[in-house]
Amino acid sequence: MALGRGLSELLGEVEVAYDNSTSKTQTGSVSEIQIDSIKVNPHQPRKIFDDTKLAELAASIKKYGLLQAVSVMEDMDGYVLIAGERRLRAATLNGDTTIKAHIIDAQEHKLRELALIENIQRDDLNIIELAYSY
């Protein structure tokens, strides 16, 4: 018996989880919501945000607009961010008060899983963040 599982096996599980999550949770509609009503995902694996890259993203959003809405789920006090913390931070840097968002019907216990999936598909996590999330 092998001591550990290979990365391909773990990523295969992530792919299955992604298929299961997105097929049941996407509403397809985009709403404009107040940025101050969004709480960051407490299970976000990304802990380090490069200030230079955030400034570049903010400049891009200012020039071209937000090309991809963030994803949130509703909670009792507003919304919890599922995907798009870099976009949310960049919009905040620009002084925006609202942001385009997909409101997804997700369960709180899936927040870690959805955050990991979103980060694997986006800018690479550093090795510590990736290890922690697995």
KOLDREN-10807 format. One record per atom (N, C-alpha, C): x, y, z. Coordinates in steps of 0.05 Angstrom, whole numbers, plus 5000, padded with zeros to 4 digits. Example, Ala and Ser with C-alpha at 12.3 -4.5 7.8 and 13.67 -1.06 7.14 Angstrom:
BEGIN
526448865156524649105156526449345156525749555142527349795143525850015157
// end
This chain:
BEGIN
501749765000500050005000501850255000501250444983502750684981502350865005504351025012504151205035502251435030502251535006500551775000499051744974497251924970495751914945497152114926497052054901498252224881496652474876497952674866496552924860494352884840494752704820492652664800490152544813490552374834488152264847486652484862488152654876486852874890485453064871486753134849485553314830483053184816483152914813480852774803478452804821478952794848476852834867475753124866477553314862476753594859475053624835475753494813474153524788471353404793471153184806468553064812466953254829468253354850466853544868465853794853467553894835466854124819464354064802464453834788462153764772459553744788459753614812457453584829456553854839458354034846457654294858456354474837457654504815456754704795454154614781453854364778451454274764448954324780449254354807446854384824446654664836448754834833448655074848448455324831449355334807449355574791446455664784445855914790443256014783443156134756445456214745445556324718445056624717444056744738443457034738445657184753446157424745448157594757446657834769447257894794446058114808448258314816447558564818449358774828448858794858450858734875450358744904452458924917451759014941453459194956455959044966458259154961460759034969460859005000459859205014459959185044458058975055456458845039454658635048455958355045458458355035459858095029462058045050461957815062464057725080465857535065468457545070470257355056469757075067470356885050470056605057472156525079471256435102473156375123474856135117474155985096475655745088477355795063477656045056479256115033482156015037483155845018485855745022487955955016487356154999489356354993489456555016491856585027492356765050494056995042495556975020497357185012496357304985495957564985495057704962497257904954498357874930500458044920499358314914500358524928499358794924499758894895501958824883502458914855500358794836499858534839497958404822495058504827494458564853491858684859491558954846493659114847493559384834493159354804494559164792494259114763491359024756490258844773487458764769485558994773486059154793484359394798484359574773486759624762486959794738485459674715485659414712484259274690481259294693480359264718477459284723476459564718478159764726477360044722477160104692479059994676479160054647477059894632476759634638475059454622472459364635472259414661470059314676470559034687468858934704469158674715468158464695469958304684469258114663467957864674468557794699467357554710466357624738463757574742462557634768463657454790463757564815464457394838462157204843462657004859460556814867460156834897457656854906456956884934454656694941454456644967452056504977450756694998448156685000446756845019447056725047447256905067447156815095445357015110445156995135443357155151444057455151446657515148447557795149448257915122447657775100448457875074449357645057451957645050453057445032455757355042456457105035459156995040460456945012462857045009464257014984465056724980464556614956465356344949467856364931467656534911469856554891470056844883472556934881473157204870474157394890475657304910476657494930478657694918480257614899482057804886480458024871478357934858476658134843475258314863474258204885472958364906474958574918477358484924479358664935480058884915480358804889481058994869478759204865476359114865474059304863474059494887474659394910474759554934477059764932479359684921481559874916480660094898478960034879477960234860475760414873474960354897472860514910470060434902469760214888467060124880465460054905462860104904461060034926459359794920459159724894457559484886459359314868458559064865459958874848457958674836458558584812456858374799457458114813455257964819455557714833453557504824454557254822452857024819452056944847449456924852448556844879447956544876449556384890449556094887448155974912446655764907445355614929447355404937449055474957451055284966450755244996451655015005451654965034454255055046454155145071456555255084458755045086458154795089460254595092461754545065460754655043462054635018463854875012463955075029465455315024468455255019469655085035472455025032472954885005471254694998471454554973471254744949469254914950468755104928471055304925472155394948474355584947476855454936477355204943479655064932479355024902477054944893476554904864477055164849475955384859476255644846479155724845480655674866483455754866485155584848484555334846486055154828485655244799483255334793482755424766483855694759484555854779485556124776488556134780489456364790492256404796493256194816495556084811496655874828496755954858495955764874496455794903499355734908500455854929503255784936503155504949505355374952505555104961504355064989504755255006503755245034500655255033499555435018496655465016495355215004496655104983495654854970495754624990497954595004498254375024496154405046495754645056493754695077490954625068490354695043487554645034487054355029489154195022488753905019488553775046
// end
